[in-house]
């Protein structure tokens, strides 16, 4: 279990995708940066899965994930995730 403070970055857009996360507590913002600036894609909360798209598509992260409240996450490494799906 990973514990985060509000404002902590989990991963950044363009980074290698090596795991996914399940939110056990708190809220996470996914955002994208482009030439026009930052855009919030979604805000996720307890029970939701994120970060899996990079594992499934075998590509880099398409967004940045930041804790917007104190949060607790369960990290699922890439090989465990692939065995599950």
C-alpha positions, 0 to 999 in steps of 0.5 A, a space after each residue: 500500500 502506498 500512502 500519498 500526501 495531497 499534491 504528490 505526483 504518482 506518474 507523469 505524462 510520457 513516462 514508461 508504464 510499469 504498473 497500474 493502481 487501485 485507489 483505496 482512499 482519496 482522490 486522484 486527478 489525471 491531466 494532460 499537457 499540450 501546446 494549449 496548457 493543462 487539461 484535467 481528464 478526470 478525477 478518480 476516487 476510492 475503488 477506481 483503477 487507473 494506469 492500466 491503459 499504458 500496460 494494455 497498449 504497451 505505451 507510455 503514460 498518456 496523462 499525469 496522475 496527482 493526488 488531490 487529497 491524501 490517498 492510499 493506493 494499491 500498486 499492481 506491477 505490470 507482470 501481475 496485471 498481465 497475468 490477471 487479464 
